[in-house]
Every structure is written in structure tokens, then in C-alpha cells.
Amino acid sequence: MEHLMALSLHTAQPFSSSRKKAKRVGRGLGSAHGAYSTRGIKGQRARSGGKSGLRRKGLQPIMRQIPKLRGFQSIHAKATCLNVDLLEKSFQNGATVSPDTLARLGLVRAQNGRKPKVKILGMGELKKKLTIAGCDVSESARAKIEKAGGTIK
């Protein structure tokens, strides 16, 4: 009866199929990889250092088939625009308006896990005194906020 060894790190051996020998090229005409060393005759790919800069043989047709993405897509998130009439409805007199408070009320959403960018525009009427912090403000909105007694930080 043959003796079986327990399998552990120092007794483990790879499968014979997983240990493939490297192709030895340029070792004489009888080796089947001699003379031109499987590179063919002449041309950029036959020279030393010739592979870099060339499109890989099999990828070129695939690259041609995939359409290019047209247009421009910025990596920066666009600001969510809100009008002053929405602030009039959503906030009490003397409240502070910031991207966090707007997100808590559900008026803006965080994009990619970042704090939302907000721009306040001047459409509508504003009678409440609000403090704006951390938001971009248009000129017309700035005039209406300051006219109502509010401040922009």
C-alpha cells in the first residue's frame, strides 16, 4: 500500500499542465525557432524594439469597429439651479440657506457622494430675510436677497 503524504505548503506541487516552458527562440535551425526567431522577414515587427508604437495585431479591427464618443463630458458636476421663489416657500424668516440645508429638505441631491453645488437665480419674489452660505448667486438674485434684508456669505 502506498504511503500518502498530507498536503501542506512544503509538500504541495503544481500540476504539470500549469508549468509551461518558455519558448526559446534563436537557438539554431533544428529547433524550429531558429533563423528569424518566429518574427518573419523584415518589417518593423521583425526589428528589435519594433512592437511598441504599433497597434497590436488583433486589436486594430476591434478599435475600428467601436464608435468614438462624440461631444464633451465634463468631470465637474453642474450646479443645481434654484429660484428665490422656492426659497421663499421653503425657509422661515432668518434661516440660513446652504447646500446641506437644501439637501436635507430634498431640494437638491448630492452628486457622486460630494456636497451638491447650488446656484440661486432671481426668478420670483423674496420677502424673507435669509442668509445664503456656500451657494453661487446670480446678480438678480443678489439684488432681491439684499433688498429683503438678507446676506450672502
N, C-alpha and C positions, 0 to 999 in steps of 0.2 A: 504494500500500500504506500502510495507516495505521500510525502510529508508536505502539507500546505502551510505556507508562512502567512502570518497575519499581515494584512495590508496596513501599512503606516507610511509616513513620509520617507523614511530611509529605505523602504523596500519597494516603493511604487516605481513602475517602469512605464514609459509611454508605449502606446500601440505602435506597431511597425508602420502603419499607414500614415501616422501623424508626423513621422520623421522623414520628410522628403529631402533627398540630397540636392544640393545646389547644382545648377547646370554649369559645368566647367567648359568654357569656350576658349578657343585659341590654343588647343593642346595637340596639334598635329592633324594631318589629313585623315588618318584612320579613325579618328574619334567621332566623326560626323559633325563636329562643331569646329573644325579647323578652318584654315584659309580665311574666309571672310567672317568667321565667328558669328554666324546667324544674322549678319547685318545686311546682306545683299551687296550689290556692287555700286559704288559711288553714291553721290547724293548727300544731302545734309544729315539724314538719319544714319548714314554709314560712318560719318566722321565722329571723332571723339568730341564730346560736349554738344552733339548735334540735336539731342532730344529736346532740350529746353528751348522755349520760344515757339516750338511747333505745337499746333493743336494735336492732341492725342488722336491716334488713328481712328478709333471707334467713336469718339465723341463729336467729331465735326458734323456729321449728318444730324445728330440729335440737337446740337446747338443751332443749326439752321432751321430746324422744324419748330422750335419753341418760339412763340412770338415775343417781341420786345414789349416791355411795359411802357406805354405812352404816358405823356404828361409829367407832372411833378407832384410828389407827395412829401410834404414837409415832415420832419421829425418832431417839430414843435406842435403842441396841441393848440387848436384855435380857441380863442376866448369865447365864453358863452355870453351872449348879449342880453341884457335885461333893461327894460324901460323904467323910468321913475314912477309911472303909474302903478306898476307892480309892487314897488317898494312902499308906495302909499297904502296899498291894500294889505300887505303882508307884515308890516312893522308898526310897533307902537311909537308914540311921540318920545324922542330922546333915546331911541335904541341905536345900537352900533351895528352897522351892516358890514360884514366881512365874508370872504368866501366860505369860511367854516359855518357861519350862521345861515348863509344861503343854502349850503349843502344839508344842514340839519333840517331846514324847512322843506327840503326836496325841490327847491327851485333850480339848483344846478347839481351836476354829478361830477365826482372825481374821475379823472381820466388816467388810465394806466397806473392807478394807485397813487397818483400825485394830487396835490392840492389843486382844485379847479381854478382856471383863470377866468376872471369875470370882467366884463366891460359894461358900464352903466350908460345907457343912452337917454336922450332927453325927451322922449315922446310921452305926452300926458302931463298931468298936473301933480304937483307935490306941495302939500301944506304942512307936513310934519317936519319937525326938527330932527334930522338924522345925522349920525356920524359915520362917514364912509372910510373904511380902513382896508388896505390891501387890494383895492379894485382899481382898474383903469376907468377913467371918467371922460366922456366927451365934453366939448365946450358948452353945448346947450344944456347938458345935464348939470355941469358945474354951476352954471348961472342959476338954474332952478333950485339946486340944493342950497346954495349960498343965500338966495333970496328968501328961502323958507327959514333961514337961521341955522342951517346945518354946517358941518365942517367936513373937509376932506383931508385925510392924513396920508 
